[in-house]
Amino acid sequence: MGRVPSPHSFDPIAEAHRQWSVRWPEHADHMAAVTSVMRVQQLLLGRIEGLLKPHGLTFAGYEALRLLAFTRTGALPMGKMGQRLMVHPASVTNVIGRLEQRGLVLRRPSPDDRRIVLAEITPAGRSLVAEATETLNAADFGMPDLTAEQAAEVTARLRDVRVTTGDCAPVPEQTAPR
């Protein structure tokens, strides 16, 4: 998976928070939260990419294969893939093109509407994504030191952020049975 860096005694985010607190104390916590999320994204992407490298996959390629493998038919319109993966259509085209060159995916016109291009996972793609999923699951997706409860809490707090930025709707309140 790659070398885990040793913890630094100097925390640049804590120092930025200290500096912000002197100048803009009412914004220091938000700045530190955003900066922390950005740093964690870099760290986790590095870990995930390291885990996927032996499989010859990037995280984007893995996500595309996994999405196709989850579908009932193994195929999705390219446009729908962009929506589900939350990426620009050009990114989907690029990733699918690389996977297609390796024989993991094929593109074909939709039988229902020839203007729509479907991406379809091949047997080789199914096999590779199954192996890569085993690798990621065995490594707890690069976060082996978090408990399942901690990971669920991180997900819930980040969903709160996603809701406030308009990325998704709030989870409806659960009502107790009467």
Residue, then its C-alpha position, 0 to 999 in steps of 0.5 A: m500500500g505504500r509507506v505511511p508517513s510518520p506524524h509531523s510534530f508541526d500541524p500546518i492546519a493547526e497553525a493556520h487555525r491559530q493565525w486565522s483565530v487572531r485575524w478572523p476568529e469567527h471564521a477560523d473553525h470553518m477554514a480549518a474544517v475545509t482545509s482538513v477535508m481537503r487534506v484528508q481527501q489527498l491522503l485517502l486518495g493516495r492510499i486508495e490509488g496505492l491499493l489499486k495500482p497492482h490492479g492497474l486501476t485508478f480510483a476513477g476507473y475502479e468507480a466506473l467498473r464497480l458502478l457497471a458491475f452493480t447494475r442489473t445488465g452490466a451497462l449504463p448510458m454514459g450520461k447516467m454514469g456521469q451523474r452517478l459518479m458525480v463527474h463531468p461527462a468528459s471525465v466519464t468518456n476519458v475513463i471509459g476510453r482507458l478501460e475500453q482499451r484494456g478490454l474491461v468495458l465496451r461502448r455500444p449504441s443503446p438498442d432503444d435510442r441510438r443517440i445514447v452510448l452505453a458503457e458495458i462491463t466485460p467479463a474481464g472487467r467484472s473479474l478485475v473489479a471483484e479482485a480490486t474490491e477484495t483488496l479495498n475491503a481487506a484494507d478497510f478502504g485505506m482507513p483500517d484504524l477507524t472502527a465501523e462506528q467512527a467511519a459511519e460518523v465521518t460519513a454522517r458528518l460529511r453528509d451534513v456538509r453535502v446537504t448544506t452545499g446542495d449536493c443531496a437532500p436531507v435524510p427524512e426524519q424517522t418517525a416512531p411507529r404509533 
